[in-house]
């Protein structure tokens, strides 16, 4: 894997950190002993979890051995296919399983979630963090005639044709329920396409999200459109030439929805009836108004992110999402970004 792609994966990690206030997870963990990170990528999340929970053993799996060699003693990386019929670990084994940024990589999401439930300990948690790649806007500044809208339709069609369907961000909860998880909570975050929001945190998130798009948009598009829809690479490049200006256009208030779904495996002897499954939608990042954002990790206990006063019970409206705190300095980013990455991001903003 090329270095720019590795940096793009770490930039996406940084965007997620900004949106969640530095929280690596939203599951109410106490002292987990065994943690599994599915699709670990560069391993940055697994490494930081190992540092946050030094008494836990963290395993990161991926199809590509792109992780660093120098890591904390309590983390290790393994080459493994999460879609294999059988996983290498016993059932009821992990206190916490984590999966993130796996869209267009999974053929059967329901099967993956069932296997995660099977290998989670009773009373343990599975947390899925995914970006719904479809672009949208709340104020109609993104129109159906925009190339970004066309791209959203084309890329989801191509992924389905390639047997790697891209779920809508509302699809996951039902799969969690059918797999047997309880106390399910869904948290949604609006991820701005570029630094168009006035809020400082979201502006910063949009700045780095734009860089991630610029770095990886064409490669992802060529991969899916040529395989799924039999496009030629030259045709994809023509589409990219139309999409790039819209990615940078601050007059288009577009965003993608990131969803966190947390489910608990029932404890033995406490299997609830189907009617006891509790689904909570907590919308946690608007550009103004609403409930409080997630508490920064430095000021929160590990269990405060879910089930705390910041969570909203019931089915929240997608447009009722609060702004994060005004001061970005209140957050300690997980990722020490290289200065050249920051400079490249700023150049991309200035060119828009």
N, C-alpha and C positions, 0 to 999 in steps of 0.2 A: 504494500500500500504506500502511495506517495506521501511525502511529508506534508504537502498542503492539505490532504484529506485528514491526516492525523490532527493537524492544528484545527481544522474545521470541527472535528468531533469535540475537541477540548473547548472551542468557542461555544458550541451548543451547551456544553456543561456549564459554562459561565453564565449563559443566558438563563438557564434553568435556576441557577443559584441566585441570580438577581430577582427573579420572579418569586421565589419561595423564601426570600429573606435569609438565604444561606443554609436552609434546612436540606440535608441530604435525603431525608425521607419524611413522609407525613404519617406513616404508621406509628401507633403509640408504643414504641419499643422501650423496654426497661434495660435488661442486661442480656441481650442475645448472645448465644454461644456459637451457633452455626449460621452463617449468612451465605447465600448464593446469589451471585450477580450474573444474570443471563444476558449474553450479548455484551460483554464488558467493554468492547472496543479498545480504547487506549488504556483502560484500567484505572482512570483517574477517580471514578466514583468508588471503586472497590478499595483503592489505596486510602482514600479519605475516610471511608467507613472503618477500615482497620485501625486508623489513627484515632477515630472517635470512640471506638469500642475495642480497646487494646486486649480485652479478655476474650474476644470473639475470634473464631477462625473464619476468614473470609475467602471464598473461592469465586474467582471470576472465570467465566467460560466464553469462548468465542471460536469461530471457525478459522480466524487468522491469528497467528502468534505475533501480534504487533505491540504487546505490552512491554514495559521496561523490565530489566533484569534486577535492578536494585529497588527492592520494595520492603515494606515492614515485614518482620518475621511472621506475623499472623495473617499474611495474605499470600495466596498462590494462584497462578493462572493455569488453566487447562484448555486444551483444544477439545471441543465437544459440540455436538449438534443437538440443539434443544428440541428439534423436531424428530429426533430418532424415536423409534417405537418405545425403547426402554432407556431410562436414565441410569447413570452409573451408581447412584446412591440409593440407600434403602428408603422405603416409604416412611412417612412421619419423622423425617430426619432434620429438617432445617427450621430454626426459629423464625427466620425471615428470608423470603425470596424476593428479588428485585429484578425488574426488566424495564429497559428504557430504549427508546429510539429504534424500534425494530420494524417499523412499517416498511412494506415492500420487501420484507425478508421472511415473512411467515406465511405459510400456505393455509394453515388451519388454526385460527386463533382460539377457537373453543377447545381444541385438543390441547394446545399449549397450556391454557388456564386450568384444564382438568389435571394435567400432569403436575402443575405447580401445586395444586391442592393436595394431590396424592403424596407429594414429598415434603409438604409442610407439616410440622408437628401440630398436634391438637393444641389449640390456643395460640398458635403462631400466625404469622401474617404473610400475605403475598401482596406486593405493591407493583402496579404497572404504571409507567409514565410514558405517554405517547403524544406526539404532535399530530393532530389532524391537518394534513398538508393542504386542505382546501382553503383558498383565500376568500375572505368575506369582509364586509364593512357594515357598520351600524348606521351610517349616515348617507348611504347610497353614493359615496364618492367612488366606490368600485362598482362598475357597471358590467352587465353581462357581455357587453361589446368589448371590454378590455381584454388584452392578451392574457393577463393573469387569470381571468375567469376561464378563458379557453384552456389555459394550461391546467387548471384545477380539474376540469372535466376530462381532458385528454389523459392526464397522468393516472387518474383513478381508473379510467377505462383500460389503459394499458396494463396497469398492475393486475387488474382482474383477469385480463386475457392471458397474462403471464403466470396465472395461478398464485399471485401474491396480493390478494385483495387488501385494499386500504380501508379499514373500518371508519365509519363516522364516529366522532368522539362519544356519542351516546350509546354505542353498540356494546361496550365492554361490560356494563353492569349486569345485563341479562346473562352473559356467559359466566360471570362470577357466581351468580345465583344458581345457575344450572350445575356448575361444578361442585357446589356444596358449601361455598363460603357464606358467612353471616356477618352481621354488623358492617355491611358494605358502605363505603363512603366514596363519593365522587367529588373531586375538586377540579374546577376548570380555571385556566389562566389564558387571558387573551395576550398573544405574543405579537407585538407590532412588527410590521414588515421592515420598517426603517424608523429613524428617529423623529417621526411626526408628532408623537404625544407631547403635551406640555409637561406632564409629570416627569420629574428628573429620573426616577428609577426606570420608568417605562421608556423614556427617551434613550437611556443608556442601553437598555435591553434591545431596543430597536436598532441601535447603532451596531451592536455586535451581531444581531440577527441578520442585518443587511450584509455584513461581511461574510457570514456563513453562507448566505444565498449566493453571493457573488463567487465565492470559492467553489461551491459544489453544485450549483443549479444545473449547469450544462451537462456535467458528468452523469448525474442522476437521470436527467431527462433523456439523454442519448441511450443510456442503459435500458430504460423501460420502454421508450417509444419505439426503438428499433426492434426490441424483442417481442413486445406485446402487440404493437400495431404495424409492424413491418415498415416503419418509416426509414428513410435513408438519413444518414448522419447530416447530410447537407440540409435536409428539410428541417431537422431539429435546430440547426444553427440559425436558420431563418427565423424560426419561432423565438429563439433566444434573443435575437437582435430586437425583437418587438417587446419581449418581456423585461429586459434589463432596465430600460428607461422607466418603466412603471414600478419596478422594485424600488427605484431611487426617488420616485416622485412623492414628495411629502404632502402634496395635495390629495393624494389617494390614501385615505385612512384605512388601509387594509390591515388585516391581522390573520393569524392562524391560531387555532384553539389547541392549547396543550391540556391534556387531561391526566389527572392522577386518580387511579382507582385502587382503593385499599380494601382487602377482604380478610376476615379472620376465619381460620379453620375451627369448627366447633370443638370444644373440649369434650373429652370422653365422658359419657354419662349426662351430657347437657345438650344433646342434639335437639335443636328447636324444631317446631313444626314449620312448614313452609311459610305460614303467615307471620312468623316471628322475624323473618329477614327484614332488616332495617336499612333502607337506602337513603343516604343523605347527600344532597347536592349542595356543595359549598362553592359559590363563585367567588374567586379570590384575586381578582386584579382588574378593575375597571379604571377608566381614566377620570374618575370622579365619583363621589357618593357611595354609600353602601356600608357594609360591616368592615371590621378591622382586618388588615392583611395578616399573613402569617408572622409570628414573632421571630425576629432574627435568631439564628441558632445560638449565638453567643449569649443571648439573654433568656433562652428558653431551656426547660428541661426536655429530655428526649421525648417525653410523652405529651408535651403541651400542644403539638401541632394538630392533633385530631382529638375531638371530644373536649376541647377547651372552649372558653367563652367566645373565641374567634370563629368557631364553627357555627353554621346556620342550619338549623334543623328544617326538614321539609324539602320540597323541590324548589330550589332557587331559580329565579329568572336569569337567563343568560346575559341580560343587559343590566343586572343589578350587582355590579362588581366594583369593589372599592379600589381606590388608588393606594399604592404603597406609600410609605413615609416620604416626605419631601427631600430628605437629605440622603443622598446615596452613600455618604460617608458613614451612615449608621450601620452599613453592612460591611462585612469583611468577605470579599469575594474568595471563593474556594480556589480559584485558578490564578496563579501568578502569571498573567499574560506577558508574553515577550513584547518589548517595546516596539519591535518591527511590526508585530501584529496590530498593536494599537495604532501605529502610524498608518498602516495600510487601511485600517478601518476608517480613520479620519479622512484619508484621501478619498475613499469611496463616498463618504458623506459630502465632502466639499465638491465632488464632481457631480453630485445629483442636482 
